[in-house]
């Protein structure tokens, strides 16, 4: 039996952009635009009235704005993934989106195939942060470090060698299937390792795992830069 298409709430105030995005996404058989909204308040109402698999949310919305809309949606529905679209890439915005518990971030104008993969990945429970956001996350992490601090004993590394390899590849932006190809293992095995990583580091998603791993010294910040 064919799986049901991913049910999407598309939140975008630019009517022409929303129409173009809706048309393009629905050319993919696995995706379906189940509802649309032009502002954050309407989006919040939609998620109360209807079940969705993912929210695609423009950050530059009128009214309460995209960040606050994301925060309220996640407060009401913690398990509903939110993928943010924006033309901005400021570090402060990235930090706000992480704090609001968005699962992903794509800059507008991203290649359509990459956006479709981002939607599918986030809807499946993964995080998706494009290369711009990845660099900003690294910058945020580096700025949070004390300018001059005494050497500290690093926390014990709970990960196996294989888990460290997988986490390093996650930090470089690779998907589970890409990691499987790189390490010559199945995607299912990768998912098992990712689950173990999240459990051991006591985090809820891949992005938090990378941040915690950098803090522990398991993954060096420079490894988080991808080309």
N, C-alpha and C positions, 0 to 999 in steps of 0.2 A: 504494500500500500504506500502511495506517495505521501510524504509528510505534508502537513498543512503549511501554506506560506507564512512567513514571519509577518505578524500583524503590527503595523507601524502607525504611530501618531506623529505626524509631521507638523512641526511648529515653526512657522516662518512668516514674517510680516510683509515681505516683498512678494506681491502676488505673482509677478512674472517668474521670479526665481523659484517660487514654490511650485508653480505649474511645471516648469522645466525639470525640476528635481523629481517631482512626482511621476512625470511621464517617463523619465529615464529609469528610475528605480523599478517601476512596474513592468519594464521590459524584461526584468529578471524574474523568472517563474517562482523563485523562492521568496519573493518579497511582495507585500501587498500594503498599499496605503489605506489603512482602515478608517482614518479620520484626519482632519487637518484643523489647525488653529492659527490665528494671527497674532496672539499675544499670550503672555504667561498666565493671566487669569483664566482665559478660556482653556488653555492646556490643562490647568489644574482641575477644572470642571470636567473635562473630557476623561481624565484618568479615573474620576469618581464614577462616571457613567458607563464606562466601557473597559473591557480588558484588552491590554496591548502586550506585545512581546518586547517592544522597545520604543523609546521616545527619541526622535531626532529633533534637536532643539537649537534654534538660532539664538546666539547669546545676546544679540543686539535688538531685543524686543521692546516695543513700547510698554508703558505701564510699569509693572514691577521689575521687568527685565529678565533676561535669561538665567542669570546666576541665581537670583532669588526664586525663580520658577523651578529651577532644578533642585534647589534646597528643599522647597516645600513638597515637590513631587516625591523626593527620596524620603522625606519625613513620613509622608502618608503611605508610601509604597516602597519600602526599602529594597525589595527584590526586583523592582522594575528598572531595567537598565536605561541609562540616558547617554546618548551620544551627542556631543555638542558640535555645532558647525559655527564658524566665525571667520571674519576677515581679519581679526586681530590676533596677535601672538605675544602680547606683553607678559612678562613674568608674573606681574600681580594678578592678571587674569587667570593664568594657569594655576596659581596658588589658590585662588578663589574657587575654581572649578574642582580642584582636588578636595578642598575643604567641604564643598557642597556635595561631594561623593558622586560626581559624574564618572562614568566608566570609560569614557573616551572623548577624544578631541580631534577634529579634523579642520584644517583651514579650507575655507571656501575656494573652489577652483581646483581642488584635488582631483586627480584622475578618477573617472567614473568607476573603473574596475576596482581601484583602491577603496573608494567609498563603499561600494557594494561589499567588499571583503570586510571592511570595518563594521558595517551594519551586521553582517552575518556573525562576525566574531563576538561583538558586544552582546548581541541577542543570545548567543550561546553561553554567555557567562564570562567571557574573557575581557580584558581591558585593551583599549586601543589608543595609543598616544603617538601621533605622527612625529616625524623627525624634528620638526620645529618644537613641539611640546617636549620631546625627549631632552633636547638641549636646554630648554628652559627649566625643566625639572632638575637637571644636573646643576644648573646655575643657582637655583634656589637652595639646593642641598649644600653647595659650596659656600654660599653666603651665610648659611646658618652655622657654619663651623667657627669656633672662636679664632680670632686672629693669632693669638699666642696662648696655647694651653699646654700644661705639663703632660708628658707622655703618660698614657693610661694603659692599663692592661686590657687588651681587646677581649670582648666577650667570647665565650666559647662558641666555636662554629659547630652547629648541630647537623650540618648537611654532609651527605656523602660526596665523593668526588664527582659522580655522575650528576647528582643534583646541582652541584656547583657549576658544572658544564652547561646544564640546561638553563640555570638562572642567568649565567653570563650571556647566553644566546637570547634569552628573553629581554635582557637589558639592552641588547643591540637592536631590538625591535622585531625579532623574528616570530612568526606564528608557530603553532604546534606542528603543523605539517612541514614547515621549513626546517624546524629543529629536528624532526624525525628524519628528513632527508639528509641533513648534515651529519647526524650521528648514526645513520643506518639502523634506526629502530622504528617501530610502528608508532603512529600518532596516538594510539591507545596507551602505549607504554609511556609516551611523553605526558599524557594527561594524568596518569598515575603518579609520575614523578612530580608534576606541578602541584597536584593535590597534597602530596607529602611535604613539599616545600612550604606551601601555605600553612599547613598544620604546624610544622616545626618552628616557623618564624612567627606564628600566631598573628597572621594577617588575613585580610579578607579577599585580596585580589593580587594580580601580578604586579601592578604598579607599586603597591605598598611593599611587596616582597623585594623589589629592586631597591627602593629607598632604604628599607631596613638592612638589606644586605650591604649597601654602600656604607651605612653607619657602622656596621660590624666589620667592615673591611673584607667581606667575602667577595664583593664585586667592587673594583676600583671605579671611580667616577669616569675616568677616561674610557673605560670599556663600554660605557653607556652611550657613546657617540657612534652613530652609524653613518655611512656615507650617503 
